[in-house]
């Protein structure tokens, strides 16, 4: 992360769950990083196009008693040299900052994977479950769908659960009756209540729950047998999930390592893809 005023502000915001209005304030502060330590809450509200109480709630969301405490903090960490404005002119813009924040999330995930034991344990649980239900609702549905798509190339029975409602528990019951022993869940902010309820139901039905979530302290943690965290990016108006997606691919690899016929299945898919004209150097995941 850049050591510019904008970079330090971005670092202050990372890891906090902010509403869209609060993110608007954060983006405004990053753009005006050199001026922010000297702005009143009313002035910042006008610049961001929000109400003054929204600025106060934003400061509290960051862990400060109020906006004055946040401004004092910003003045304390502001660079003492007189050319701070010049430095700000050289700072990265908010889009670059968001990309760098995602890179940092991936670095953190790489550090976490220095101990491969949790992922290896997850791979064993997922490989042994026949069928394997994969849960992901709303924001997490794309992560679950991507995992299920590729997992079906090496696992004999993968069942995607991406719709909430009464049908969700029915499909969990069906998987258990068919012999499932584990469930993989992708849970991303903001977690729908149905996710927690579904995991609670799945565990009561005897399934071991493996969860990918943005933090070990996410609401789904209490209903997971094994939770592996992968941070989401919060620098843009909508969360970005590069690290959870990467962790999903890592879990695929770990699961495939536990399936004795995984390589044969991949080769079979390659052969069929080539026969259909879908070779093109895409590899087993391209068809």
N, C-alpha and C positions, 0 to 999 in steps of 0.2 A: 504494500500500500504506500502511495506517495506521502512524503512528509510535508507536503504543502498544507495550507489551511484547509483547502477542500478535502484533501486526503484524510486529515485528522477528523474532520466532521463526518466523513463517510464511515470511518472506523467507529465513531461514537454511535452512529445509527445502527450499524450491523448487529444482528442478534436480537433486535427488539421487534416485537410484533406491532406494526404500525397500521393504523387505518388508512384508507386512501387519502383522506384529508391531511393526516399527519405526514404521509409521504410527500404530499404536495409542499408542505412546510419544509420538510427535509431537503427536497430538491431545490427550493428557493434559497435555503441557507447555503447549500453547496455552491450554487451559482454566485451568491454574494458573500462568499466565505470571508473575504477581507473586511467587509463592513459589519457582519453579523454581531461581533462582540460589542458593538457600539449602538445597536439599534434597540429601541424600546419594543415592547410586545405589540403595541399599536402599530408602529412602523413596520414590523415584520409581518403582521397580519395583513396590512395593506399591500405590501409587496407580494405576498403569497396569494392574495385574493381570498382570505378566510377571515373568520371572526377572531376577535381578541381572546375570548375564552378558549377557542380551539388551540391557540398558541400556548396557553397555560396548561391545557390538558396534554399537549404534546410534550412539554417539559416534564410533567409528572410521569408520563409514559416512559421517559428516558431515565427515570429514577431520581429526579431532582424535586425539591420541595415546591418549586414554581419557576417561572421564567427568570426572575432575578438571579436565582441560584445557578441556572443554566448559563446565563450571561456571564456571571462571575467566573464560572469554570472555563468558559471560552476565552476570557481575558487572561486567565492564568496560564493557559496552554498556548496562547497566541505567541508567535515569534517576536522577540524584542527588537529586532532590527527594523529600521525605518522603511525598508523597501518591501514590506509584506505585500503591498498591492502589486508590485512588479512580479513577485513570486507567484501571486494568484493568477496573473496573466499567463504564466507558463503552466498552470495547473491543468490536469486532464479534465475533460468535460464529464458530465454526469453519466454519459453512455460508456465512456472508457472506464470510469470508476466502477460501474456495475459489472463490466466484464472482468476487471481486476479482482473484484470481490468474489466472483464465481471461481476464478483461478485459485484464490485463497481457500475457498471451500474445498476445491479438489485437492489442494495441498494438505489440508487438514484431514481429509479422507485417506490420503496416501499414508499419512502418519499413523492414523488409526489402524490401517491394514498391516502395519509392521508386526502386529500380533495377529496371525491368520486364524487362530483357533476359533473365534466366534463365527467367521464366515465358513470355515470347514465344518463346524457343527451344523450350521444352517444348511449347507449343501447336503449333508447326510440326511437330515430330517426331510428335506424337500424331495430328495431322490427316492426315499423309501415310501413316500405317500402315494398310494395308487387308489383313486385319482388324487391329483394335486389341485386344490382350489386356490385361486389367486384373486385377492380382493383389492379393489381400488375404486373409491367413489369420488365423484366430482373432480376436483383438481388433480387427484391421484389416479384417475381412470386411465390416462394416457400411459402412465408408468406401468400400471398393471397390465394393460393391453399389450404394450411392447414386450414385457417379460413373457406373457402367456404365448404370444406369437412365436417367439424364438424358442421358448421352452418346449413347445409342441413338436419341434424338430428332433428333440432327443428324448423327451419323456413320453411314455405311451398314453397318458390320459391327463390333460391339463384342462381345468374348468375355470373360465373367467367369470368373476362375480363383480360386475360394475354397475349394477342397478340396485337402488335402495328399495325399501318397502317390504311388504310381507313375503314377496317372492324370495328375498334374500335369505331369510331363515329356512325357507323350504329348500332352497338349493344347498344350503349348508347341511341340512338333514339328509338330502339325497346323496351328497358326497360321503357323509359318514356311513350311510347304509351300504354304499358301494365299496367301502374299505379305506377311506381316507384316514390318515393319521396326523397330518399336519396341514396348516394353512399359511400361505404367505400373504401379508398385508402391506400395501403401500399407503401410508397415512401422511398427507401433507396439509399444512395450514390452509385455511382454517378448518379444523377437523369437524365434519358433520357428526351430529350426535349418533347417527346410525352406525358409524364406524365403531365407536366404543361399544355400542349395544351388540353389534355383530360379533366383535371379538369376545365379549363376555359370553355370548351364546355359544360360540364355537368352542371355547375352552370348557364350558359346562358339558358340551357334547363329547368331550374327550380329545379334541384336537390340540396338538402342540402349535402355538402361534408364533411365527417368525415375522417380525415387523421391521420395515424400513420407515423411519420417521426423522424429522428434522432435528430432534434432540432426545437425549436419554430421559428428559423430564417432560416429554410430550404427554398429553392426556391418555394416549393409548398404552403407555408404558406399564401401567398397573394391570393391563389385560393381555400382556405379551409374555411368552416364555423366554423369548430371545429377541431383544431389540438392538438393532445396529443403526446408529445415527449417521445421517448425511445432511449437512446443512443446506438450506435453501437460500437463494439470494433475495434480498429485500430492497435493493437499490433502485428498482423501477416500480412503476405503479402496480404491476402484477408480479408475483413471485417467479423466480427462475429456479429450475430444478436440475441443473447439470449433475451435481453430486449424487442425488438420489438415482438418476438414470444410470450413472456410472456404477453405483453400488449394485443396481439391479443386474447389470451385465456381469459384474464380479460374482454375484450369487449364481447366475447361470453357469458360469465356468466351474464354480465349486460343485454345483449339482451334477453337471456333466461328468466331472471327474469321478463321481460316485456311481455313475450308471455304466455298467460293463459294456453295454452295446451302443453307447452314445456315438462313438466314432463310426461304427457301421451305419447307424441311422443317418449321420451327416453325409457319408459317402453316397448313401442311397438317394438322399435329397439332391446332391450334386448331380448324380447321374440322370435323375428325372428332369432336373432343371435344364441340363444340357440338351436332353432329348426334346424338350419343348422350345428350345431356342433361347432359354433364359440364362445361358452360361455367361458370356460377356465379361468374365473375370470378376463377377460379383461375389463369388464365394458362397458358402452354405447359408449365409444369412440374407442373401440378396433376392431369393426367389419368392 
